[in-house]
C-alpha cells in the first residue's frame, strides 16, 4: 500500500496498519477514524482472509481462537461494529464482506468435509485437534468454508439491525462471492505443492477456457476488484443488501438463511468481538 501511495504521488490516502490476528490491535486500529482524525467513512471492504490447506494442526491466534475463523469473520465484525458510528450520515454507505461458494456444501471442488454451523458455537472458534486419519487439505478447507458461512449469516443479521436503526439505516451490508480467482495468492500460499503447480501451469494459463467449460465464476483478481469497488461505492446496486455472486444478486445456502442460527451467531459474535453498547453506535439490543 505504501508503494502504491508513492507511485501515485499522493498523501491523500491515509494508511493505517492493523493486525487481524489480534483483537486488541483491531480495537486500537479504529481509533483514528472514531476520534474524527479522518473523514467520515463511505464504505468498509472486509477483504482480509486466511486459510491453511497444508497444515496438519489447528492453528490459533494469540487470542486463542481458530485462525481462519478469527481473521475471516470475528476481526472484521469487531472492526465494522466499532466503526458504524463513523460513516457519513447522508447518502448510501456500504459494508462489503467476502464470502465464497465454499460456504454452500458441495459447491467447491476442494471440499472434503461439508461446512456447517454447529449447535455448540464454541466449536468453530476452539475446534478439537484434527484426527491423524483426517484429510489435511479437507479439514483446512472446511475451517475456511465454515468461516465464510459465518460471514454470510452474520451479514444477514447485521442488515436486520441496520434496517431498524433510525441513525444507521442508510448503511447496507453485502456479502460477495467474488468468484474463483485464477491468479489468487490463495492458490500459492499454505497449499499443497500439487495445488500450487496446478495453479501455475493449468488454472492460470487456461482460465478463459475453464471459465467457458467448467466454472463461469472463474476470473482474475483484477476483474473481481472492479466489481468490489463498484459495490463499495454504491455505483452498483445502490441501497441494496444481501448476497451476491460476482455482480449479480444471488441466494446463499439454505443453512445460511436460518434466522434462528443467524441470531445465535450474531449474539455470540458480539461476545467474541468484545462488542458492548459502549463501543458501537448500533442498537445491538434492539
C-alpha distance (Angstrom), angle and dihedral (degrees) to the residues before:
residue distance angle dihedral
X1 . . .
X2 3.80 . .
X3 3.82 89.4 .
X4 3.81 90.2 51.9
X5 3.79 90.4 48.2
X6 3.80 90.2 53.0
X7 3.80 92.6 46.5
X8 3.80 94.2 56.2
X9 3.82 91.4 42.3
X10 3.77 98.6 -129.6
X11 3.76 137.3 125.8
X12 3.79 91.7 -170.9
X13 3.80 91.5 95.7
X14 3.80 107.6 72.8
X15 3.80 115.9 -154.9
X16 3.77 121.4 -149.6
X17 3.79 116.6 -173.1
X18 3.80 119.1 -150.1
X19 3.77 134.9 159.6
X20 3.79 118.0 -126.5
X21 3.80 87.4 -161.2
X22 3.80 88.7 77.4
X23 3.79 122.8 51.0
X24 3.80 89.3 -159.6
X25 3.80 89.8 58.1
X26 3.80 89.8 48.6
X27 3.80 89.7 53.3
X28 3.80 91.3 50.3
X29 3.80 93.4 43.9
X30 3.79 95.6 66.0
X31 3.81 95.0 52.7
X32 3.83 96.8 95.8
X33 3.78 93.1 54.9
X34 3.79 93.8 41.4
X35 3.80 91.7 50.9
X36 3.80 92.2 53.8
X37 3.80 95.5 -111.2
X38 3.81 89.5 127.5
X39 3.82 130.8 43.5
X40 3.82 119.0 -87.6
X41 3.77 115.2 -80.9
X42 3.80 125.0 -104.1
X43 3.79 95.4 -176.8
X44 3.79 146.1 -6.1
X45 3.81 119.3 -143.8
X46 3.80 111.4 -160.9
X47 3.79 102.0 -159.4
X48 3.81 103.8 143.2
X49 3.79 110.9 119.6
X50 3.79 142.6 171.8
X51 3.77 136.6 -170.5
X52 3.79 135.4 157.3
X53 3.78 116.4 -159.0
X54 3.80 93.8 166.9
X55 3.79 103.7 49.7
X56 3.79 119.7 101.0
X57 3.81 94.9 -157.7
X58 3.80 134.2 61.1
X59 3.81 107.6 -103.1
X60 3.79 121.2 -141.4
X61 3.79 133.4 -163.4
X62 3.81 123.6 -129.4
X63 3.82 85.5 -93.7
X64 3.81 88.3 62.5
X65 3.81 95.2 -113.1
X66 3.80 128.9 127.7
X67 3.78 104.7 -86.5
X68 3.81 102.4 -130.4
X69 3.80 92.9 46.0
X70 3.80 93.3 50.3
X71 3.81 96.1 44.7
X72 3.80 97.3 41.7
X73 3.79 99.4 39.1
X74 3.80 120.9 3.6
X75 3.81 99.2 46.2
X76 3.80 91.4 48.8
X77 3.80 91.8 48.3
X78 3.80 90.0 49.1
X79 3.80 91.7 52.6
X80 3.81 97.5 42.0
X81 3.80 95.5 48.8
X82 3.79 91.8 49.5
X83 3.81 92.8 48.9
X84 3.81 100.3 46.5
X85 3.79 90.5 96.8
X86 3.81 90.4 55.7
X87 3.81 96.6 63.0
X88 3.78 123.7 109.0
X89 3.78 109.3 -87.1
X90 3.82 93.3 -143.3
X91 3.79 129.9 59.5
X92 3.77 129.2 9.2
X93 3.78 119.2 -39.3
X94 3.77 127.6 -176.3
X95 3.79 146.9 -157.1
X96 3.81 113.7 -154.8
X97 3.80 116.7 -160.9
X98 3.79 125.5 -175.3
X99 3.77 121.3 -126.4
X100 3.80 131.2 161.0
X101 3.77 141.3 -146.8
X102 3.81 82.4 -103.4
X103 3.82 89.4 81.5
X104 3.83 89.4 69.6
X105 3.83 112.8 72.4
X106 3.78 113.0 -116.4
X107 3.80 98.0 13.6
X108 3.81 101.1 98.8
X109 3.79 123.2 63.3
X110 3.82 92.4 -141.9
X111 3.79 92.2 62.6
X112 3.80 117.2 114.2
X113 3.81 98.2 155.9
X114 3.83 119.3 33.6
X115 3.82 118.8 -118.2
X116 3.79 120.0 -118.1
X117 3.80 138.6 156.9
X118 3.82 105.7 -116.5
X119 3.78 126.6 -139.5
X120 3.81 87.9 -113.3
X121 3.80 101.5 64.3
X122 3.80 92.2 -166.4
X123 3.81 90.3 71.4
X124 3.83 97.7 76.1
X125 3.80 90.1 49.9
X126 3.79 97.5 41.2
X127 3.81 107.2 21.4
X128 3.80 121.7 178.1
X129 3.82 118.9 -106.2
X130 3.77 116.5 -78.1
X131 3.79 116.7 -101.8
X132 3.80 117.3 -110.1
X133 3.80 88.6 -120.2
X134 3.82 93.1 55.2
X135 3.79 122.5 109.9
X136 3.82 103.8 -107.5
X137 3.80 95.9 -149.7
X138 3.79 90.3 43.5
X139 3.80 95.5 54.1
X140 3.79 92.6 44.2
X141 3.78 91.2 50.5
X142 3.81 91.7 46.1
X143 3.81 90.9 56.1
X144 3.81 89.2 50.6
X145 3.82 91.7 47.1
X146 3.81 92.9 49.1
X147 3.81 89.5 53.1
X148 3.81 89.9 52.2
X149 3.80 90.8 49.1
X150 3.81 88.1 52.3
X151 3.82 89.8 51.1
X152 3.81 91.7 56.3
X153 3.80 94.7 45.4
X154 3.80 92.6 47.0
X155 3.81 90.5 49.0
X156 3.81 89.9 55.8
X157 3.80 91.7 51.3
X158 3.82 92.6 44.3
X159 3.79 90.8 55.0
X160 3.80 91.7 53.0
X161 3.79 90.9 54.0
X162 3.81 93.3 44.6
X163 3.80 93.5 49.5
X164 3.78 93.4 56.5
X165 3.81 96.1 42.1
X166 3.85 107.9 95.7
X167 3.80 91.4 -153.8
X168 3.80 99.0 45.9
X169 3.80 106.4 30.6
X170 3.82 90.6 109.3
X171 3.83 89.1 68.6
X172 3.79 114.3 89.2
X173 3.80 127.1 -168.4
X174 3.79 124.6 -145.9
X175 3.80 130.9 -176.4
X176 3.78 111.5 -156.1
X177 3.77 130.6 -163.5
X178 3.81 95.8 -150.8
X179 3.79 92.3 -165.7
X180 3.78 132.4 -108.7
X181 3.79 102.9 -53.8
X182 3.79 113.2 -144.5
X183 3.81 94.6 -159.2
X184 3.79 97.2 39.1
X185 3.79 118.6 141.7
X186 3.81 85.7 -135.8
X187 3.81 89.0 76.0
X188 3.82 91.3 56.9
X189 3.80 103.4 42.1
X190 3.81 127.7 66.5
X191 3.78 90.7 -3.6
X192 3.82 132.6 121.1
X193 3.84 114.3 -93.2
X194 3.80 91.6 -112.3
X195 3.81 92.0 58.4
X196 3.80 90.6 47.6
X197 3.81 90.4 52.7
X198 3.80 92.2 46.6
X199 3.79 89.4 51.0
X200 3.80 93.1 51.4
X201 3.79 101.3 40.6
X202 3.81 105.0 26.1
X203 3.81 116.4 16.1
X204 3.79 99.3 42.3
X205 3.83 100.1 42.3
X206 3.81 93.9 39.6
X207 3.80 96.4 42.2
X208 3.85 96.5 118.3
X209 3.80 91.6 51.4
X210 3.81 93.7 43.8
X211 3.79 90.0 51.2
X212 3.78 90.0 52.8
X213 3.81 99.5 46.3
X214 3.81 107.3 21.4
X215 3.81 117.5 16.3
X216 3.83 122.3 18.2
X217 3.82 90.2 -167.7
X218 3.81 93.8 60.2
X219 3.79 111.3 113.3
X220 3.80 143.0 126.1
X221 3.79 126.9 -71.1
X222 3.81 89.2 -116.3
X223 3.80 91.1 57.7
X224 3.78 90.7 49.6
X225 3.79 90.7 47.5
X226 3.81 91.8 59.4
X227 3.80 91.0 55.5
X228 3.79 92.5 47.0
X229 3.81 91.3 52.1
X230 3.80 91.3 49.2
X231 3.80 90.9 51.1
X232 3.80 93.8 44.2
X233 3.80 92.6 52.4
X234 3.81 93.4 42.7
X235 3.80 89.6 -118.8
X236 3.80 85.1 125.8
X237 3.81 122.2 49.1
X238 3.83 95.1 -9.3
X239 3.78 113.1 -151.7
X240 3.81 94.3 4.8
X241 3.79 125.2 128.8
X242 3.78 136.1 -161.2
X243 3.78 142.4 48.6
X244 3.80 124.5 -17.7
X245 3.79 134.7 -175.0
X246 3.79 107.7 -151.9
X247 3.82 101.5 -38.8
X248 3.79 96.8 -31.8
X249 3.80 126.8 97.2
X250 3.79 108.5 -112.5
X251 3.79 142.7 172.4
X252 3.79 118.3 -105.6
X253 3.80 124.5 -141.5
X254 3.83 120.7 -59.8
X255 3.81 92.2 -113.0
X256 3.80 92.0 51.9
X257 3.82 89.6 58.9
X258 3.82 94.7 58.0
X259 3.81 101.8 115.9
X260 3.80 94.7 -163.2
X261 3.80 91.5 57.2
X262 3.80 90.2 42.2
X263 3.79 89.6 56.6
X264 3.80 93.8 46.3
X265 3.79 89.7 50.4
X266 3.81 90.9 46.2
X267 3.80 91.9 53.9
X268 3.79 93.0 45.8
X269 3.79 91.9 47.0
X270 3.80 90.1 56.6
X271 3.79 87.4 56.4
X272 3.80 95.2 45.5
X273 3.82 92.7 45.9
X274 3.83 91.6 45.4
X275 3.78 93.3 -123.6
X276 3.80 119.7 165.4
X277 3.79 135.4 165.4
X278 3.81 86.9 -93.5
X279 3.81 97.6 60.6
X280 3.81 103.8 39.4
X281 3.80 132.2 56.9
X282 3.80 90.8 -147.1
X283 3.79 119.3 101.5
X284 3.81 92.3 -121.0
X285 3.81 93.7 174.2
X286 3.81 94.5 54.8
